[in-house]
Amino acid sequence: METNNIPMVENRKALLPKVYGDTPSFLGSEVVNGKGVGPGYDVIFAGVPWEGTITWGSITGCELAPRSIRHASARYGGFLPEYGINIFDYLKLGDIGDVPVNINSPAETMDNVFKQMDKIYKNKSIPFVLGGDHSFTPEIIKALSGNSSEKVGVIHFDSHFDNLPSFGADSFPRCGPIHRIANLSNVDGRNIVQIGIRGPRNSVTQKRYADEMGAKVYTIRDVRALGIETVIEEAIRIAREGTECFYVTICSDCIDAAFNPGGPADFNGMFPGELFSALYSLGEAGMAGMDFVEVYPNQDPNSFSSHLASWAIVHALAGLASRRKRNLALMG
C-alpha cells in the first residue's frame, strides 16, 4: 500500500548523493565535480535557478524548481515497465549541481550557462537541464552548435511562440528564447519545430514572426487532428533536415493546466501521456540534450508539476537507453 512505501521513499532520499544542503542529485545519479567533470557520462543534469523579469501577473518563483524537481525525483527509479527498459542498465548519469546565477546580471548568468553547457558537450556528454525560466535555453543551444560541425535543429514544446525580441528593458526575457535561438549562426529557422501552441496569450505578431523564420508550428488542434506520434515523426524529420543533431526544450505550460498546477492557467493543452510518449520517441531518435522549464513550486504545494517534470525526463532517458540498447544489439 502507498502508506507502506512512504518510509522507503524517505529512507532512499536520505541515502542519495546530495548536490547541496538536503537536495539529492536527480534520480540519485553521481554528483559530478563542475571543474573536472570526468569521462564516461552519457547524460549530465544541471539546474539553472534563474528567474528574470516577470511577464505575467504574479506567477513567480521558478528559480526554486531545480531543487523541487530533484526532490521529486528521489521517489523514482529508472525502470519503465511499459517499455521494458531500465535506464541505468545503459546510461551513466551525473548531476553537476546548479549553474551560478547573478540576480543583478542576466548577461553574466547567461554566460555562466553557456560555459557550463560547453563544458558538458566537450566532455562528450549531453545536458538535461532543470529550469528556471525559459530565457537560458539559447545558451545551451549555442554551446551545442559550437560543438557541432553542422546546423542544429530545435523541437520546442510550449503553449506560446516565445519569440519576442525583448520585454521592456529585458533583452533576455522568458518570452523570447526562440527569437534568440533563430538568430544563432548554426540554427536555421526552418529546422525549428514548435508543438502545442495555443491560446489567447499569443499575438498575431508572434505568429507572423514564426512564419517569417520558417518555423514549423503544430498548434494543439494539429496535435489532436494528427496524433502525437505523427507530429513527432514529422518534427524529427524537419529538425534533422540538413542538421547534425537536434535539441528539445519544454515549457511546462505545454501541458494542460489541469495536470500542471505549478504552471500558468493555460488550458486545452497536451496531456502528460502525450508528452511522455513524445519524449521517449525523441530520446530514441537521439536528442542532443533537453531542458524542462517554467515550473513554479510556490503555487504547487504537492509538487505535482515537479513530479511531472521528473516523469518527463525519465521517459526521455528511457528513449535514449532504448537507442543504446538497439545499437549494442546491432554491434554484437
C-alpha positions as CSV (number, residue, x, y, z in Angstrom):
1,M,0.0,0.0,0.0
2,E,1.0,3.6,-0.6
3,T,1.5,4.3,3.1
4,N,3.9,1.4,3.4
5,N,6.1,3.0,0.7
6,I,6.4,6.4,2.3
7,P,9.2,5.4,4.8
8,M,11.1,3.6,2.0
9,V,11.0,6.8,-0.1
10,E,12.2,8.9,2.8
11,N,15.0,6.4,3.6
12,R,16.1,6.4,-0.1
13,K,16.1,10.2,-0.2
14,A,18.3,10.3,2.9
15,L,20.8,7.9,1.2
16,L,21.0,9.6,-2.1
17,P,24.0,11.8,-3.0
18,K,23.5,15.5,-2.3
19,V,24.2,18.3,-4.7
20,Y,23.8,20.9,-1.9
21,G,22.2,21.0,1.5
22,D,19.4,18.4,1.7
23,T,18.9,18.4,-2.0
24,P,19.5,15.0,-3.6
25,S,21.0,14.5,-7.1
26,F,18.5,13.9,-9.8
27,L,17.4,10.2,-9.6
28,G,20.3,9.6,-7.3
29,S,22.9,9.9,-10.0
30,E,26.6,10.5,-9.3
31,V,27.5,14.0,-8.2
32,V,29.9,15.5,-10.8
33,N,32.7,17.9,-10.0
34,G,31.9,21.0,-12.0
35,K,35.6,21.8,-12.5
36,G,36.7,18.4,-13.7
37,V,33.5,16.6,-14.8
38,G,35.1,13.3,-15.9
39,P,34.7,10.9,-18.8
40,G,32.0,8.3,-19.5
41,Y,28.8,10.2,-18.6
42,D,26.1,9.9,-21.1
43,V,23.8,12.5,-19.5
44,I,24.7,15.2,-17.0
45,F,21.9,17.0,-15.1
46,A,22.2,20.7,-14.3
47,G,20.0,23.2,-12.6
48,V,19.6,26.9,-13.6
49,P,17.8,28.5,-10.6
50,W,17.2,31.7,-12.5
51,E,14.2,33.9,-12.9
52,G,14.3,37.1,-14.9
53,T,11.6,39.7,-15.5
54,I,8.1,38.5,-14.5
55,T,6.0,38.7,-17.6
56,W,2.6,37.5,-16.5
57,G,0.7,38.7,-13.3
58,S,2.1,37.3,-10.1
59,I,3.3,34.0,-11.4
60,T,6.8,33.8,-10.0
61,G,9.3,31.6,-8.1
62,C,10.5,29.3,-10.9
63,E,14.1,29.7,-9.6
64,L,13.1,27.3,-6.9
65,A,12.2,24.5,-9.4
66,P,15.6,22.8,-9.8
67,R,15.5,21.9,-6.1
68,S,11.9,20.9,-6.2
69,I,12.3,18.7,-9.2
70,R,15.4,17.0,-7.7
71,H,13.5,16.2,-4.5
72,A,10.6,14.8,-6.5
73,S,12.9,12.6,-8.5
74,A,14.0,10.9,-5.3
75,R,10.8,8.9,-5.4
76,Y,11.7,7.2,-8.7
77,G,14.0,4.6,-10.2
78,G,15.0,4.1,-13.8
79,F,12.7,1.2,-14.8
80,L,9.7,1.7,-17.1
81,P,7.7,-1.5,-17.4
82,E,5.7,-0.1,-20.4
83,Y,8.9,0.0,-22.4
84,G,10.7,-2.9,-20.7
85,I,13.8,-0.8,-20.1
86,N,15.9,0.3,-17.1
87,I,17.8,3.4,-18.0
88,F,20.6,2.6,-15.5
89,D,21.5,-0.6,-17.5
90,Y,22.5,1.5,-20.5
91,L,23.3,5.1,-19.4
92,K,25.8,6.6,-17.0
93,L,24.2,9.6,-15.3
94,G,25.7,12.5,-13.4
95,D,24.5,15.7,-11.7
96,I,26.7,18.7,-11.8
97,G,24.5,20.8,-9.5
98,D,23.4,24.3,-10.3
99,V,24.9,26.9,-12.6
100,P,25.9,30.0,-10.7
101,V,23.5,32.9,-11.2
102,N,23.9,36.6,-10.6
103,I,20.5,38.0,-9.8
104,N,21.8,41.5,-10.8
105,S,23.2,40.5,-14.1
106,P,21.2,38.4,-16.6
107,A,24.1,38.7,-19.1
108,E,26.5,37.2,-16.6
109,T,24.1,34.4,-15.8
110,M,23.6,33.6,-19.4
111,D,27.3,33.4,-19.9
112,N,27.6,31.1,-16.9
113,V,25.0,28.8,-18.5
114,F,26.9,28.8,-21.8
115,K,30.2,27.9,-20.1
116,Q,28.8,25.1,-18.1
117,M,27.0,23.6,-21.1
118,D,30.1,24.0,-23.3
119,K,32.0,22.0,-20.7
120,I,29.4,19.2,-20.7
121,Y,29.3,19.0,-24.5
122,K,33.1,19.0,-24.7
123,N,33.0,16.1,-22.2
124,K,31.0,14.1,-24.9
125,S,28.0,14.1,-22.6
126,I,24.6,15.7,-23.2
127,P,22.9,18.1,-20.7
128,F,19.4,17.6,-19.2
129,V,18.7,21.0,-17.6
130,L,16.2,21.9,-14.9
131,G,14.9,25.5,-15.0
132,G,14.3,28.2,-14.0
133,D,12.6,30.3,-16.6
134,H,12.9,29.8,-20.4
135,S,15.4,32.6,-21.0
136,F,18.6,30.5,-20.8
137,T,17.8,27.8,-23.5
138,P,19.6,29.7,-26.3
139,E,22.8,29.5,-24.3
140,I,22.6,25.7,-24.3
141,I,21.9,25.5,-28.0
142,K,24.8,28.0,-28.6
143,A,27.1,25.6,-26.7
144,L,25.7,22.6,-28.7
145,S,26.2,24.4,-32.0
146,G,29.7,25.4,-31.1
147,N,30.5,21.7,-30.6
148,S,28.8,20.7,-33.9
149,S,30.2,21.0,-37.4
150,E,26.8,21.4,-39.0
151,K,23.5,23.1,-38.1
152,V,21.3,22.2,-35.1
153,G,17.6,21.5,-35.1
154,V,15.3,22.6,-32.3
155,I,12.0,21.0,-31.1
156,H,10.1,23.3,-28.7
157,F,7.0,22.2,-26.6
158,D,5.1,25.2,-25.4
159,S,1.7,27.0,-25.2
160,H,3.4,30.1,-26.6
161,F,5.6,31.2,-29.5
162,D,8.2,32.7,-27.1
163,N,9.8,34.7,-29.9
164,L,9.7,38.3,-28.6
165,P,13.0,40.2,-29.1
166,S,12.7,41.8,-25.7
167,F,10.3,42.5,-22.8
168,G,10.6,46.1,-21.7
169,A,14.3,46.6,-20.9
170,D,15.0,42.9,-20.6
171,S,16.8,41.6,-23.6
172,F,16.8,38.0,-22.1
173,P,13.1,37.6,-21.5
174,R,11.5,34.2,-20.8
175,C,9.1,35.0,-23.6
176,G,11.9,35.4,-26.2
177,P,14.2,32.3,-26.3
178,I,13.1,31.3,-29.8
179,H,14.0,34.7,-31.2
180,R,17.5,34.4,-29.8
181,I,17.8,30.8,-31.0
182,A,16.7,31.6,-34.5
183,N,19.5,34.2,-34.7
184,L,22.2,31.8,-33.8
185,S,24.6,31.1,-36.7
186,N,24.2,27.4,-36.6
187,V,20.4,27.4,-36.4
188,D,18.1,27.7,-39.5
189,G,14.5,28.7,-38.6
190,R,13.3,26.0,-40.9
191,N,14.7,23.4,-38.5
192,I,12.7,24.8,-35.6
193,V,9.5,22.9,-34.7
194,Q,7.0,24.3,-32.2
195,I,4.5,21.9,-30.7
196,G,1.3,22.6,-28.6
197,I,1.0,26.3,-29.4
198,R,-2.4,27.5,-28.3
199,G,-4.5,30.1,-26.5
200,P,-5.1,33.8,-26.2
201,R,-1.7,34.7,-24.7
202,N,-0.2,34.7,-28.2
203,S,-0.2,37.5,-30.7
204,V,-0.6,37.9,-34.5
205,T,2.9,39.5,-34.5
206,Q,4.5,36.4,-32.9
207,K,2.7,34.1,-35.4
208,R,3.9,36.3,-38.3
209,Y,7.5,36.1,-37.0
210,A,7.3,32.3,-36.6
211,D,6.2,32.2,-40.3
212,E,8.9,34.5,-41.4
213,M,11.7,32.5,-39.8
214,G,10.3,29.4,-41.4
215,A,9.4,27.5,-38.2
216,K,7.0,24.6,-38.4
217,V,4.2,25.2,-35.9
218,Y,1.9,22.4,-34.7
219,T,-1.0,24.0,-32.7
220,I,-2.9,21.9,-30.2
221,R,-5.5,21.4,-32.8
222,D,-2.9,19.9,-35.1
223,V,-1.8,17.6,-32.3
224,R,-5.4,16.5,-31.8
225,A,-6.0,16.0,-35.5
226,L,-2.8,14.2,-36.5
227,G,-2.0,12.5,-33.2
228,I,1.2,13.0,-31.2
229,E,3.0,10.0,-32.9
230,T,2.6,11.6,-36.4
231,V,3.5,15.0,-35.1
232,I,6.7,13.7,-33.5
233,E,7.7,11.7,-36.6
234,E,7.3,14.9,-38.7
235,A,9.1,17.0,-36.1
236,I,12.1,14.7,-36.1
237,R,12.3,14.8,-39.9
238,I,12.1,18.6,-40.0
239,A,14.6,19.2,-37.2
240,R,17.1,16.7,-38.8
241,E,16.9,18.1,-42.3
242,G,20.4,19.3,-43.1
243,T,21.4,19.3,-39.4
244,E,23.8,17.2,-37.4
245,C,21.6,16.9,-34.3
246,F,18.5,18.3,-32.5
247,Y,17.8,19.8,-29.1
248,V,14.5,19.6,-27.1
249,T,13.1,22.4,-24.9
250,I,10.0,22.1,-22.9
251,C,7.9,24.7,-21.1
252,S,5.7,23.2,-18.5
253,D,2.6,25.0,-19.9
254,C,2.6,22.8,-23.0
255,I,0.7,20.6,-20.5
256,D,-3.0,21.4,-19.8
257,A,-3.4,23.4,-16.6
258,A,-5.5,20.7,-15.0
259,F,-2.3,18.5,-14.9
260,N,0.1,21.3,-14.2
261,P,-0.8,23.2,-11.0
262,G,2.8,24.6,-10.9
263,G,2.3,26.4,-14.2
264,P,0.2,29.2,-15.6
265,A,-3.5,28.9,-16.3
266,D,-3.2,27.7,-19.9
267,F,-6.0,25.3,-20.7
268,N,-6.7,23.0,-23.7
269,G,-3.1,21.7,-23.5
270,M,-1.4,18.4,-24.1
271,F,-1.9,15.5,-21.8
272,P,1.0,14.2,-19.8
273,G,0.9,10.9,-21.6
274,E,1.3,12.7,-25.0
275,L,4.4,14.5,-23.7
276,F,5.9,11.3,-22.2
277,S,5.3,9.3,-25.4
278,A,6.8,12.2,-27.5
279,L,9.9,12.4,-25.3
280,Y,10.5,8.6,-25.4
281,S,10.4,8.8,-29.2
282,L,12.7,11.9,-29.2
283,G,15.2,10.1,-26.9
284,E,15.1,7.0,-29.1
285,A,15.8,9.3,-32.1
286,G,18.9,10.6,-30.4
287,M,18.2,14.0,-28.9
288,A,21.3,16.0,-28.1
289,G,20.0,17.5,-24.9
290,M,16.9,18.8,-23.2
291,D,15.6,21.3,-20.7
292,F,12.4,21.5,-18.7
293,V,11.4,25.0,-17.6
294,E,8.7,27.2,-16.0
295,V,7.7,25.2,-13.0
296,Y,6.6,27.4,-10.1
297,P,6.8,25.4,-6.8
298,N,5.3,28.2,-4.7
299,Q,1.8,27.7,-6.2
300,D,2.1,23.9,-6.2
301,P,2.2,22.7,-2.5
302,N,2.0,19.0,-3.5
303,S,4.8,19.4,-6.1
304,F,2.7,17.7,-8.8
305,S,4.4,19.7,-11.6
306,S,7.8,18.8,-10.2
307,H,6.9,15.1,-10.3
308,L,5.5,15.6,-13.8
309,A,8.9,17.1,-14.9
310,S,10.7,14.1,-13.3
311,W,8.4,11.6,-15.2
312,A,9.0,13.5,-18.5
313,I,12.8,13.4,-18.0
314,V,12.7,9.7,-17.1
315,H,10.8,9.0,-20.4
316,A,13.3,10.9,-22.4
317,L,16.1,9.0,-20.7
318,A,14.3,5.7,-21.4
319,G,14.3,6.6,-25.1
320,L,18.0,7.3,-25.0
321,A,18.5,3.9,-23.2
322,S,16.5,2.1,-25.8
323,R,18.5,3.7,-28.5
324,R,21.7,2.5,-26.8
325,K,20.3,-1.0,-26.3
326,R,19.4,-1.2,-30.0
327,N,22.8,0.0,-31.1
328,L,24.5,-2.5,-28.8
329,A,22.4,-5.3,-30.3
330,L,23.4,-4.3,-33.8
331,M,27.1,-4.3,-32.9
332,G,27.1,-7.6,-31.2
